[in-house]
């Protein structure tokens, strides 16, 4: 796969598929192929040689990200929320990844030296699964980002057009409680979802030059194209970027 600013979702899917070990992972890869492609289109233009980059969480997308970044002569790490979570992935998926156990809910970084901080943190589709105050999660993340380092991530949009239609149809838009508690791979499900104004407020405490945009990456190509003609506030996913403030916690 070439490192450029345009990534075909089907090509990205084929790359991710190489690391899938069961049908559930293959389905997940297919359902999220447009999201993975969109993520790459935002990440790669910001990558520079010798950067230390880390992703919080672990998914079937990480081996592909690892390959791409190695070609860009950067270092890529996966910050795993707990060892039990990592143990649920097949060794073929994680053997070549640099895994670091990191409880993002802890105020103490897992690194002894300050030079172990990262130039870029990827925080996609993770915040909504953490049973911990969002403000403290972001404050903890700033502790492992270099000054002027970049945070990129995404969260589900609680006010998307699909959610609004469900409410008007008399449907409950929350996950069933058992699914929230059980989640996947010993984590929680969607504890909550977010609105664009919430993400702006949350990020503004620790970050500057904030960019927030909506994107709907799920469904057929026709559905994706139609949904992405809607205003950002109605799209299914909220993507965000921010630069750590110089005055933020050091």
C-alpha positions as CSV (number, residue, x, y, z in Angstrom):
1,X,0.0,0.0,0.0
2,X,1.4,3.4,-1.0
3,X,1.9,6.2,1.5
4,X,-0.1,9.0,0.0
5,X,-3.1,11.2,0.9
6,X,-5.7,9.0,-0.8
7,X,-6.5,5.5,0.3
8,X,-9.0,3.3,-1.5
9,X,-11.2,1.6,1.2
10,X,-11.2,-1.7,-0.7
11,X,-7.4,-1.8,-0.8
12,X,-7.2,-0.9,2.9
13,X,-9.7,-3.7,3.6
14,X,-7.6,-6.2,1.7
15,X,-4.5,-5.2,3.8
16,X,-6.4,-5.5,7.1
17,X,-7.9,-8.8,6.0
18,X,-4.4,-10.4,5.9
19,X,-4.3,-10.1,9.7
20,X,-7.9,-11.3,10.5
21,X,-8.0,-14.6,12.2
22,X,-11.8,-15.3,12.4
23,X,-15.0,-14.3,10.8
24,X,-15.9,-11.7,13.4
25,X,-12.7,-9.9,12.7
26,X,-13.2,-10.1,8.9
27,X,-16.7,-8.7,9.3
28,X,-15.4,-5.9,11.5
29,X,-12.7,-5.1,8.9
30,X,-15.3,-5.0,6.1
31,X,-17.7,-2.8,8.1
32,X,-15.0,-0.3,9.0
33,X,-13.0,-0.2,5.8
34,X,-14.1,3.3,4.9
35,X,-13.3,4.5,8.4
36,X,-9.8,3.0,8.3
37,X,-9.2,4.7,4.9
38,X,-10.4,8.0,6.2
39,X,-8.1,7.7,9.2
40,X,-5.1,7.1,7.0
41,X,-5.9,10.1,4.9
42,X,-5.7,12.3,8.0
43,X,-2.7,10.6,9.7
44,X,-0.2,10.1,6.9
45,X,0.1,13.8,5.9
46,X,1.3,14.6,9.4
47,X,3.9,11.8,9.7
48,X,7.5,12.7,9.6
49,X,10.6,10.5,9.8
50,X,11.9,9.6,13.3
51,X,8.6,10.4,14.9
52,X,7.4,8.3,17.9
53,X,3.7,7.5,17.3
54,X,1.4,5.6,19.6
55,X,-2.1,4.3,19.3
56,X,-4.3,3.9,22.4
57,X,-6.2,0.6,22.2
58,X,-5.6,-2.4,20.0
59,X,-7.4,-3.5,16.8
60,X,-7.0,-5.4,13.6
61,X,-6.0,-2.1,12.0
62,X,-2.8,-1.7,14.0
63,X,-0.7,-4.3,12.0
64,X,-1.4,-2.3,8.8
65,X,-0.6,1.0,10.5
66,X,2.6,-0.5,11.8
67,X,3.7,-1.6,8.3
68,X,2.9,1.8,6.8
69,X,4.8,3.7,9.5
70,X,7.8,1.5,9.3
71,X,8.1,2.4,5.7
72,X,8.0,6.1,6.8
73,X,10.9,5.4,9.2
74,X,8.9,6.1,12.4
75,X,8.4,4.2,15.6
76,X,4.9,2.8,16.3
77,X,3.6,1.6,19.7
78,X,0.3,0.3,20.9
79,X,-0.7,1.4,24.4
80,X,-2.9,-1.4,25.6
81,X,-5.4,-0.7,28.4
82,X,-4.9,-4.0,30.1
83,X,-3.0,-7.2,29.5
84,X,-6.2,-9.4,29.6
85,X,-7.4,-7.4,26.6
86,X,-4.2,-8.0,24.6
87,X,-4.3,-11.7,25.5
88,X,-7.6,-12.1,23.6
89,X,-5.9,-11.4,20.3
90,X,-4.2,-14.1,18.3
91,X,-0.4,-14.0,18.4
92,X,-0.3,-13.7,14.6
93,X,-1.9,-10.3,15.0
94,X,0.3,-8.8,17.7
95,X,3.7,-10.6,17.5
96,X,5.3,-7.9,15.5
97,X,3.7,-5.0,17.4
98,X,5.4,-2.9,20.1
99,X,2.9,-3.3,22.9
100,X,3.0,-1.2,26.1
101,X,0.6,-1.8,29.0
102,X,-0.8,1.6,29.8
103,X,-3.8,2.4,31.9
104,X,-5.0,5.7,30.5
105,X,-7.1,6.1,33.6
106,X,-3.9,6.3,35.7
107,X,-2.2,9.7,36.3
108,X,1.2,8.0,36.2
109,X,2.7,7.4,32.7
110,X,4.3,4.0,32.1
111,X,7.6,5.6,31.1
112,X,10.6,6.4,33.3
113,X,12.2,8.9,30.9
114,X,10.5,12.0,29.6
115,X,12.1,11.4,26.1
116,X,9.8,8.4,25.9
117,X,6.9,10.7,25.1
118,X,5.2,10.6,21.7
119,X,5.0,13.1,18.9
120,X,1.6,11.8,17.8
121,X,-1.1,9.9,19.7
122,X,-3.9,8.1,17.9
123,X,-7.1,7.8,19.9
124,X,-9.7,6.5,17.6
125,X,-13.0,4.9,18.8
126,X,-11.7,4.4,22.4
127,X,-12.9,7.3,24.6
128,X,-16.5,6.1,24.5
129,X,-15.5,2.8,26.1
130,X,-13.7,4.2,29.1
131,X,-15.5,4.3,32.5
132,X,-13.5,7.3,33.7
133,X,-14.0,11.2,33.6
134,X,-13.2,12.4,30.1
135,X,-11.3,15.5,31.3
136,X,-8.9,13.3,33.4
137,X,-8.4,10.9,30.4
138,X,-7.3,13.8,28.2
139,X,-5.1,15.3,31.0
140,X,-3.4,11.9,31.4
141,X,-2.9,11.6,27.6
142,X,-1.2,15.0,27.5
143,X,1.5,13.7,29.9
144,X,2.7,11.3,27.2
145,X,2.7,13.7,24.3
146,X,5.6,16.0,23.6
147,X,5.1,19.7,23.6
148,X,3.4,20.6,20.3
149,X,2.7,16.9,19.7
150,X,-0.5,15.9,17.9
151,X,-3.6,14.0,19.1
152,X,-5.9,12.5,16.4
153,X,-9.0,10.5,17.2
154,X,-12.7,9.9,16.9
155,X,-15.8,9.2,18.8
156,X,-19.4,8.2,17.8
157,X,-21.8,11.1,17.3
158,X,-24.7,11.0,19.7
159,X,-26.6,13.4,17.5
160,X,-26.2,11.8,14.1
161,X,-29.1,11.7,11.6
162,X,-29.5,8.0,12.3
163,X,-29.8,8.6,16.1
164,X,-32.2,11.4,15.6
165,X,-34.4,9.3,13.3
166,X,-34.4,6.5,15.9
167,X,-35.5,8.9,18.7
168,X,-38.3,10.2,16.5
169,X,-39.3,6.6,15.8
170,X,-39.6,5.9,19.5
171,X,-36.5,3.8,19.7
172,X,-33.9,3.8,22.5
173,X,-30.5,4.9,21.0
174,X,-28.4,3.6,23.9
175,X,-26.7,0.2,23.8
176,X,-28.4,-2.5,25.9
177,X,-27.0,-2.4,29.4
178,X,-25.6,-6.0,29.1
179,X,-23.7,-5.0,26.0
180,X,-22.2,-2.0,27.7
181,X,-21.1,-4.1,30.7
182,X,-19.8,-7.0,28.6
183,X,-18.3,-5.0,25.8
184,X,-15.7,-6.9,23.7
185,X,-12.4,-8.4,24.7
186,X,-13.0,-7.7,28.4
187,X,-13.6,-4.0,27.9
188,X,-16.8,-2.0,28.1
189,X,-19.2,-1.2,25.3
190,X,-20.3,2.3,24.4
191,X,-20.7,3.9,27.8
192,X,-21.8,7.1,26.1
193,X,-21.5,9.0,22.8
194,X,-20.7,12.6,22.1
195,X,-21.7,15.9,20.4
196,X,-19.4,18.2,18.5
197,X,-19.7,21.0,21.0
198,X,-18.7,18.6,23.8
199,X,-15.5,17.5,22.0
200,X,-14.6,21.2,21.4
201,X,-15.0,21.9,25.1
202,X,-13.1,18.8,26.2
203,X,-10.1,19.3,23.9
204,X,-9.8,23.0,24.4
205,X,-8.4,22.5,28.0
206,X,-5.2,20.8,26.8
207,X,-5.0,21.4,23.1
208,X,-5.0,24.2,20.5
209,X,-5.3,24.4,16.7
210,X,-8.3,22.1,17.2
211,X,-10.0,20.7,14.1
212,X,-13.3,18.8,14.4
213,X,-15.2,17.3,11.5
214,X,-17.9,14.8,11.0
215,X,-17.7,11.8,8.6
216,X,-20.1,8.9,8.0
217,X,-17.9,5.9,7.0
218,X,-20.4,3.0,7.3
219,X,-22.6,1.3,4.7
220,X,-22.4,1.1,0.9
221,X,-20.5,3.7,-1.2
222,X,-23.8,5.3,-2.2
223,X,-24.9,5.6,1.4
224,X,-21.6,7.0,2.5
225,X,-21.6,9.6,-0.3
226,X,-25.2,10.7,0.6
227,X,-24.6,10.9,4.3
228,X,-21.5,12.9,3.9
229,X,-23.4,15.7,2.1
230,X,-25.1,16.4,5.4
231,X,-23.8,18.9,7.9
232,X,-20.9,17.7,10.1
233,X,-23.3,17.6,13.1
234,X,-25.4,15.0,11.5
235,X,-22.7,12.6,10.4
236,X,-22.1,9.3,12.3
237,X,-18.6,9.9,13.6
238,X,-16.8,12.9,15.1
239,X,-13.1,13.1,14.1
240,X,-10.8,15.5,15.9
241,X,-7.2,16.8,15.8
242,X,-5.4,19.0,18.2
243,X,-1.9,20.2,19.1
244,X,-0.7,20.0,22.7
245,X,-0.5,23.4,24.3
246,X,2.9,24.6,25.3
247,X,1.3,25.7,28.6
248,X,-0.2,22.3,29.2
249,X,1.0,19.9,31.9
250,X,4.7,19.0,31.4
